[in-house]
Each structure stands twice: as structure tokens, then as C-alpha cells.
Amino acid sequence: MEAFLHNLIRKPLLNQALFTLNKSNQTKEINENYSKQGLLSRKKIKIDQIDNYENKLEGAQKFKYDNKEQNEEVGLNNDMNITFDEQRQDLMLEYHLENSIQYISGQTLAQTMKLYDILIYDCRYLYEFQGGHIQGAKHLNHFTNLFEELFGATKQQNKIVVLYCEFSIKRSQEKYFEIRKLDRSMNKYPKLTYNNLYLLSKGYSEFYKKFQNMCNGNYIPMNDILYEQELEKEQQLRNIAKQKNRLKQIQKITGCLNIK
């Protein structure tokens, strides 16, 4: 009887003790899990903070770099605008622009010849030039070295240069662009040595009609039947000169040709 009562009292106490122990273990396990989760969370937060800081730093550096590039670009554009403004101010003659060419009228040329010491180049064939030309004009033949003529030791900054041919449609235009190309290669864009480079509008044919007193000789048209042989010879020389110029360009690129 006594043993029965002892077991009856002992069993609930044992069960209660086991229950308390299990509960304690569960609580410990939960705490450990939460501790691990908390550690992982803290690690994740720390990594996120580092990534966020690096992203902000990278963004700040990129903004600084982009801002610097923009400032440099703005500065370059401002410098170029100033240079263009200076060039416009340096233009001494009234002209009209067409196909990137600065044209002046015969009237403007006649007035300019009285006021300034200018360079005038006749781009026609030799027999045309010898038959008559504008006073003071120099003949540009097929083999004239434009670099030596205009950009050698005797080059003159901002000198007025006027080109013409019979109608200022083809031959003088070719020389105009050759000179411009040379000028660009000699200077930092957009600066030019010969900003005042012009083409005589309507050429010698029109100028001779209105200003014969400012011309030496007469006017011989390119297709004058009396000069058919001279024309054929000049056209052959022109083609030879063009071929040599092409070969010289190839020589500059390859360095393997010997063209004189």
C-alpha cells in the first residue's frame, strides 16, 4: 500500500520534470536558431550596407567623371565658338556662301584691289592666261606646289586670296578645296591660315565684261577653236597631274612608292 502511494506521487513529479526539461531544451533550440538567424541577418545587413556604400561611391565617381567630361566638352565648344567668332570677324570682304565656298562679286574684287595687297590666282589653262588675265594675277598651272606657294616660308597669316577660272565653276573650285584641305592639315581645327580665301563669282568671263580696265590683255574662251591643240595638250597635262597626285597620296599611306 505504501509502495503504491509512493509510485503514485513520484510519477506525476517525474512527468513534470520531463516536461520541464523538454520545454527547456526546446527553448534553448529556439534561442539558438534565433541567434543563428540573427547572426545571418546581421551579416546580410552588413553586406548590403557595404554593397550600398560601394554603389554610392561608384555612382559618385561616375558622376564626377561624367561631369568632368561635360565640362571639358563645354569648354572645347566654347573655345571653338570663340575661334569661329574670331574667324568671322577676320573676314574682310563681303561674300556669299555656297557649297562651303566663299564667293565674292566682281565689284567687290575691283574695290579690294584698290585697297589691299591681295593674292590673285588664275586657275585657267596657260593659253587662256596668256591671252588675258586680271591685273596682278598669278597663273596656277597643273604642277604648282600649293604647299610651297602658300604655306612655305613666305606664307602670310590672314592674307586675302582670290581664285578664279573662266566661270569659276570647276577648275578654280578644285584649287579652292585643295588649298582648304592643306590649310586644315596645317592648323588645329577650326583655325585657318587663309580664312580670307575667296572665289570670284562668275569668273573671268564676267569680270572682263565689266572691268576691262583692270585686266591685262583680252579674253580667250577655253573652247576657242583657234586653240584646240593647246586645249588637248592642257587636258592631257591635267590628267597627268591628277594621276601623280593620286600616286603621292598612295605613297603617303604605303610609303613604298617613289614618286617625284
C-alpha positions in Angstrom: 0.0 0.0 0.0 2.8 2.4 0.9 4.7 1.5 -2.3 1.6 2.1 -4.3 1.2 5.6 -2.8 4.9 6.4 -3.4 4.7 5.5 -7.1 1.5 7.5 -7.4 3.2 10.6 -6.1 6.5 10.0 -7.9 5.1 9.5 -11.4 3.5 13.0 -11.8 6.6 14.6 -10.4 8.7 12.7 -12.9 6.4 13.6 -15.8 6.5 17.2 -14.7 10.3 17.1 -14.6 10.5 15.5 -18.0 8.1 18.1 -19.4 10.1 20.9 -17.9 13.3 19.5 -19.3 11.8 19.1 -22.8 10.5 22.6 -22.7 13.9 23.9 -21.6 15.6 22.1 -24.5 13.0 23.4 -27.0 13.5 26.9 -25.7 17.3 26.5 -25.9 17.0 25.2 -29.5 14.7 28.0 -30.5 17.1 30.6 -29.0 20.0 29.0 -30.8 18.1 29.1 -34.0 17.1 32.7 -33.5 20.7 33.5 -32.6 21.9 31.9 -35.9 19.2 33.7 -37.8 20.1 36.9 -36.1 23.7 36.4 -37.0 22.9 35.7 -40.6 20.6 38.7 -40.7 23.3 40.9 -39.2 25.8 39.5 -41.8 23.3 40.1 -44.6 22.6 43.7 -43.4 26.4 44.3 -43.2 26.9 43.0 -46.7 24.0 45.1 -48.0 25.5 48.1 -46.3 28.9 47.5 -47.9 27.3 47.0 -51.4 25.2 50.1 -50.9 28.3 52.1 -50.0 30.2 50.8 -52.9 27.3 51.6 -55.3 27.1 55.1 -53.9 30.9 55.5 -54.2 30.9 54.2 -57.8 27.9 56.5 -58.6 29.7 59.5 -57.1 32.9 58.7 -59.1 30.9 58.2 -62.3 29.0 61.5 -61.7 32.3 63.2 -61.1 33.8 61.7 -64.3 30.7 62.4 -66.4 30.6 66.0 -65.0 34.3 66.4 -65.9 33.7 65.2 -69.4 30.8 67.5 -69.8 32.8 70.4 -68.5 35.6 69.6 -70.9 33.2 69.3 -73.8 31.5 72.6 -72.9 35.0 74.2 -72.6 36.0 72.8 -76.0 32.8 74.0 -77.6 33.2 77.4 -76.1 36.8 77.6 -77.4 35.6 76.6 -80.9 32.8 79.1 -80.8 35.2 81.8 -79.8 37.5 80.7 -82.7 34.6 80.8 -85.2 33.6 84.2 -84.0 37.2 85.4 -84.4 37.3 84.0 -87.9 34.0 85.7 -88.8 35.4 89.0 -87.5 38.6 88.4 -89.6 36.7 88.1 -92.8 37.5 91.3 -94.7 35.3 91.1 -97.7 31.5 90.9 -98.4 30.8 87.4 -99.7 28.0 84.8 -100.1 28.5 81.2 -99.1 27.5 78.4 -101.4 28.6 74.7 -101.2 31.1 75.7 -98.5 32.8 78.2 -100.8 33.1 81.9 -100.1 32.2 83.8 -103.3 32.8 87.5 -103.9 31.4 89.6 -106.8 33.5 91.3 -109.5 32.6 94.6 -107.9 34.0 93.6 -104.5 37.2 92.3 -106.1 37.7 95.5 -108.1 37.3 97.6 -104.9 39.5 95.3 -102.9 42.3 95.5 -105.5 42.4 99.3 -104.9 42.6 99.0 -101.1 44.6 95.9 -100.3 47.6 93.9 -101.4 46.0 90.6 -102.3 46.9 87.3 -103.9 45.0 86.6 -107.1 45.4 83.2 -108.7 44.2 82.4 -112.3 43.3 78.7 -112.5 42.7 78.6 -116.2 44.9 76.9 -118.9 48.1 78.6 -119.9 46.9 79.9 -123.3 43.9 81.4 -121.6 46.0 83.2 -119.1 48.5 84.4 -121.7 45.6 85.7 -123.8 44.4 87.9 -120.9 44.0 88.0 -117.1 43.2 90.1 -114.1 46.0 92.6 -113.2 48.4 91.1 -110.7 47.1 87.6 -111.1 49.5 84.7 -110.9 49.0 81.5 -113.0 48.4 78.3 -111.1 49.5 75.5 -113.6 48.8 71.8 -113.2 52.0 71.2 -111.3 52.1 74.2 -109.0 53.1 73.1 -105.5 50.3 74.7 -103.4 52.1 73.9 -100.2 55.3 75.7 -101.2 53.3 78.5 -102.8 51.1 79.3 -99.8 52.4 77.5 -96.8 56.1 77.8 -97.2 58.4 80.3 -95.5 56.6 83.2 -97.3 53.1 82.4 -96.0 51.2 85.4 -94.8 48.6 85.0 -92.0 45.1 86.1 -92.9 46.2 87.3 -96.4 43.3 87.8 -98.8 43.4 85.1 -101.6 41.1 85.2 -104.6 40.9 82.3 -107.2 39.1 82.3 -110.5 38.8 80.4 -113.7 36.7 81.1 -116.8 33.3 80.8 -115.0 34.6 79.8 -111.5 32.6 76.5 -111.8 35.2 73.7 -111.9 38.9 74.4 -112.2 39.1 77.2 -109.6 36.7 75.2 -107.3 39.1 72.3 -107.3 42.0 74.5 -106.3 39.9 76.2 -103.6 39.2 72.8 -101.9 42.9 71.7 -102.3 44.0 74.9 -100.5 41.4 74.4 -97.8 42.4 70.8 -97.3 46.1 71.8 -96.9 45.1 74.6 -94.6 43.1 72.2 -92.4 46.1 69.8 -92.2 48.4 72.6 -91.2 46.3 74.0 -88.3 44.3 72.8 -85.4 40.6 72.8 -86.3 38.9 75.2 -86.8 41.8 77.7 -87.2 42.9 78.6 -90.7 45.9 80.4 -92.2 43.9 81.7 -95.1 40.5 82.4 -93.6 40.1 85.1 -96.3 40.0 82.6 -99.2 37.5 83.5 -101.9 36.3 82.5 -105.3 35.4 85.2 -107.9 31.7 84.7 -108.7 31.1 84.0 -112.5 34.8 84.0 -113.1 37.0 85.9 -115.6 34.4 85.9 -118.3 32.0 88.2 -116.3 34.8 90.3 -114.7 36.3 91.1 -118.1 33.0 92.4 -119.4 32.6 94.9 -116.6 36.2 95.7 -115.6 38.4 95.5 -118.8 40.5 98.4 -117.4 41.6 96.1 -114.6 42.6 93.3 -116.9 45.8 92.8 -118.9 45.1 91.6 -122.5 41.9 90.1 -123.8 39.5 87.2 -123.1 40.2 83.8 -124.8 37.5 81.2 -124.1 38.7 77.7 -123.1 36.9 76.2 -126.1 38.1 78.7 -128.7 38.6 76.8 -132.0 41.9 78.6 -132.6 43.4 76.8 -129.5 42.1 73.3 -130.0 45.6 71.8 -129.9 46.5 73.8 -126.8 43.3 72.6 -125.1 44.1 69.0 -125.9 47.6 69.4 -124.5 46.4 71.1 -121.4 43.8 68.4 -120.7 46.5 65.7 -121.0 48.7 67.6 -118.6 45.8 68.0 -116.2 45.1 64.2 -116.3 48.8 63.5 -115.7 48.9 65.9 -112.7 45.8 64.2 -111.2 47.4 60.8 -111.6 50.6 61.9 -109.9 48.6 63.5 -107.0 46.8 60.2 -106.5 50.1 58.3 -106.5 51.5 60.7 -104.0 48.6 60.1 -101.7 49.1 56.3 -102.0 52.8 56.9 -101.3 51.9 58.7 -98.0 49.8 55.7 -97.0 52.0 52.9 -98.0 55.5 54.5 -98.0 56.6 52.2 -100.8 56.4 54.3 -103.9 59.0 56.8 -105.2 57.0 59.5 -107.0 58.8 62.8 -107.7 
